[in-house]
Amino acid sequence: MDQRGFSVDPSEAATPFVLPASRLQAWAALAERQHTLELVPAQRDYLAA
């Protein structure tokens, strides 16, 4: 376990920017949800203007 709280195997440590597919998928889903949440107030402001 490293200090971020998940285990890092040697191949992953050698390529820190290559994430396992499941982690990448979870991050992508979170980013998409965050983007949707950010989009709603922006649309409201645009419609109110």
OpenMM code with the backbone's topology and positions (N, CA, C; nanometers):
from openmm import Vec3, app, unit

residues = "MET ASP GLN ARG GLY PHE SER VAL ASP PRO SER GLU ALA ALA THR PRO PHE VAL LEU PRO ALA SER ARG LEU GLN ALA TRP ALA ALA LEU ALA GLU ARG GLN HIS THR LEU GLU LEU VAL PRO ALA GLN ARG ASP TYR LEU ALA ALA".split()
positions = [
    Vec3(0.0848, -0.1199, 0.0000),
    Vec3(0.0000, 0.0000, 0.0000),
    Vec3(0.0880, 0.1245, 0.0000),
    Vec3(0.0575, 0.2187, -0.0845),
    Vec3(0.1303, 0.3454, -0.0780),
    Vec3(0.0470, 0.4452, 0.0015),
    Vec3(0.0954, 0.5670, 0.0136),
    Vec3(0.0270, 0.6617, 0.1015),
    Vec3(-0.1062, 0.7112, 0.0461),
    Vec3(-0.1345, 0.6845, -0.0796),
    Vec3(-0.2641, 0.7231, -0.1351),
    Vec3(-0.3733, 0.6232, -0.0995),
    Vec3(-0.3355, 0.5075, -0.0457),
    Vec3(-0.4358, 0.4162, 0.0053),
    Vec3(-0.4711, 0.3013, -0.0879),
    Vec3(-0.3966, 0.2805, -0.1971),
    Vec3(-0.4187, 0.1621, -0.2781),
    Vec3(-0.2842, 0.1008, -0.3143),
    Vec3(-0.2845, -0.0286, -0.3393),
    Vec3(-0.1591, -0.0970, -0.3662),
    Vec3(-0.1083, -0.0592, -0.5053),
    Vec3(0.0227, -0.0530, -0.5169),
    Vec3(0.0859, -0.0219, -0.6446),
    Vec3(0.1785, -0.1374, -0.6782),
    Vec3(0.1542, -0.2035, -0.7887),
    Vec3(0.2461, -0.3101, -0.8273),
    Vec3(0.3603, -0.2490, -0.9083),
    Vec3(0.4722, -0.3196, -0.9231),
    Vec3(0.5906, -0.2600, -0.9878),
    Vec3(0.5646, -0.2089, -1.1290),
    Vec3(0.4850, -0.2819, -1.2075),
    Vec3(0.4588, -0.2369, -1.3440),
    Vec3(0.3781, -0.1080, -1.3450),
    Vec3(0.2863, -0.0934, -1.2494),
    Vec3(0.2071, 0.0293, -1.2410),
    Vec3(0.2943, 0.1456, -1.1943),
    Vec3(0.3849, 0.1179, -1.1007),
    Vec3(0.4747, 0.2213, -1.0507),
    Vec3(0.5681, 0.2704, -1.1615),
    Vec3(0.6053, 0.1805, -1.2517),
    Vec3(0.6946, 0.2171, -1.3611),
    Vec3(0.6228, 0.3041, -1.4641),
    Vec3(0.4913, 0.2918, -1.4723),
    Vec3(0.4121, 0.3712, -1.5665),
    Vec3(0.2986, 0.4380, -1.4904),
    Vec3(0.3271, 0.5440, -1.4156),
    Vec3(0.2283, 0.6032, -1.3250),
    Vec3(0.1068, 0.6627, -1.3953),
    Vec3(0.1189, 0.6925, -1.5241),
    Vec3(0.0070, 0.7537, -1.5943),
    Vec3(-0.0850, 0.6508, -1.6587),
    Vec3(-0.0488, 0.5231, -1.6496),
    Vec3(-0.1335, 0.4172, -1.7038),
    Vec3(-0.2113, 0.3563, -1.5886),
    Vec3(-0.3410, 0.3776, -1.5886),
    Vec3(-0.4253, 0.3302, -1.4795),
    Vec3(-0.4986, 0.2036, -1.5211),
    Vec3(-0.5290, 0.1177, -1.4243),
    Vec3(-0.6135, 0.0023, -1.4560),
    Vec3(-0.7473, 0.0489, -1.5131),
    Vec3(-0.8042, -0.0301, -1.6003),
    Vec3(-0.9262, 0.0103, -1.6706),
    Vec3(-1.0391, 0.0435, -1.5739),
    Vec3(-1.0526, -0.0339, -1.4664),
    Vec3(-1.1627, -0.0098, -1.3730),
    Vec3(-1.1489, 0.1255, -1.3058),
    Vec3(-1.0256, 0.1621, -1.2693),
    Vec3(-1.0041, 0.2918, -1.2050),
    Vec3(-1.0277, 0.4040, -1.3053),
    Vec3(-0.9833, 0.3832, -1.4284),
    Vec3(-1.0026, 0.4834, -1.5330),
    Vec3(-1.1513, 0.5020, -1.5623),
    Vec3(-1.2247, 0.3901, -1.5653),
    Vec3(-1.3690, 0.3965, -1.5882),
    Vec3(-1.4394, 0.4723, -1.4767),
    Vec3(-1.4010, 0.4430, -1.3528),
    Vec3(-1.4624, 0.5107, -1.2386),
    Vec3(-1.4333, 0.6605, -1.2434),
    Vec3(-1.3102, 0.6955, -1.2787),
    Vec3(-1.2725, 0.8365, -1.2890),
    Vec3(-1.3512, 0.9050, -1.4005),
    Vec3(-1.3648, 0.8365, -1.5130),
    Vec3(-1.4383, 0.8938, -1.6255),
    Vec3(-1.5854, 0.9157, -1.5901),
    Vec3(-1.6444, 0.8198, -1.5188),
    Vec3(-1.7841, 0.8342, -1.4773),
    Vec3(-1.7994, 0.9519, -1.3819),
    Vec3(-1.7050, 0.9651, -1.2897),
    Vec3(-1.7091, 1.0756, -1.1942),
    Vec3(-1.6922, 1.2093, -1.2658),
    Vec3(-1.5990, 1.2159, -1.3596),
    Vec3(-1.5751, 1.3391, -1.4343),
    Vec3(-1.6984, 1.3774, -1.5163),
    Vec3(-1.7628, 1.2782, -1.5751),
    Vec3(-1.8828, 1.3042, -1.6553),
    Vec3(-1.9954, 1.3571, -1.5676),
    Vec3(-2.0115, 1.2964, -1.4500),
    Vec3(-2.1149, 1.3417, -1.3567),
    Vec3(-2.0851, 1.4838, -1.3098),
    Vec3(-1.9571, 1.5114, -1.2797),
    Vec3(-1.9166, 1.6449, -1.2359),
    Vec3(-1.9428, 1.7467, -1.3472),
    Vec3(-1.9120, 1.7101, -1.4705),
    Vec3(-1.9331, 1.7982, -1.5847),
    Vec3(-2.0818, 1.8297, -1.6000),
    Vec3(-2.1669, 1.7298, -1.5816),
    Vec3(-2.3115, 1.7500, -1.5914),
    Vec3(-2.3590, 1.8456, -1.4835),
    Vec3(-2.3080, 1.8291, -1.3612),
    Vec3(-2.3464, 1.9176, -1.2514),
    Vec3(-2.3021, 2.0613, -1.2779),
    Vec3(-2.1847, 2.0771, -1.3389),
    Vec3(-2.1345, 2.2110, -1.3702),
    Vec3(-2.2130, 2.2740, -1.4848),
    Vec3(-2.2636, 2.1912, -1.5740),
    Vec3(-2.3324, 2.2403, -1.6925),
    Vec3(-2.4685, 2.2998, -1.6570),
    Vec3(-2.5363, 2.2444, -1.5587),
    Vec3(-2.6726, 2.2877, -1.5262),
    Vec3(-2.6788, 2.4341, -1.4824),
    Vec3(-2.5979, 2.4790, -1.3848),
    Vec3(-2.6015, 2.6216, -1.3488),
    Vec3(-2.5607, 2.7118, -1.4655),
    Vec3(-2.4670, 2.6668, -1.5466),
    Vec3(-2.4232, 2.7454, -1.6611),
    Vec3(-2.5388, 2.7644, -1.7597),
    Vec3(-2.6168, 2.6614, -1.7815),
    Vec3(-2.7321, 2.6721, -1.8708),
    Vec3(-2.8373, 2.7658, -1.8122),
    Vec3(-2.8575, 2.7571, -1.6806),
    Vec3(-2.9533, 2.8463, -1.6150),
    Vec3(-2.9117, 2.9922, -1.6319),
    Vec3(-2.7824, 3.0199, -1.6118),
    Vec3(-2.7324, 3.1564, -1.6274),
    Vec3(-2.7516, 3.2047, -1.7712),
    Vec3(-2.7274, 3.1151, -1.8669),
    Vec3(-2.7414, 3.1503, -2.0074),
    Vec3(-2.8876, 3.1813, -2.0410),
    Vec3(-2.9793, 3.1010, -1.9894),
    Vec3(-3.1215, 3.1226, -2.0163),
    Vec3(-3.1732, 3.2488, -1.9480),
    Vec3(-3.1178, 3.2814, -1.8317),
    Vec3(-3.1623, 3.3994, -1.7578),
    Vec3(-3.1088, 3.5288, -1.8194),
    Vec3(-2.9984, 3.5180, -1.8913),
    Vec3(-2.9350, 3.6382, -1.9471),
    Vec3(-3.0171, 3.6964, -2.0624),
] * unit.nanometer
topology = app.Topology()
chain = topology.addChain("A")
for resn in residues:
    res = topology.addResidue(resn, chain)
    for name in ("N", "CA", "C"):
        topology.addAtom(name, app.Element.getBySymbol(name[0]), res)
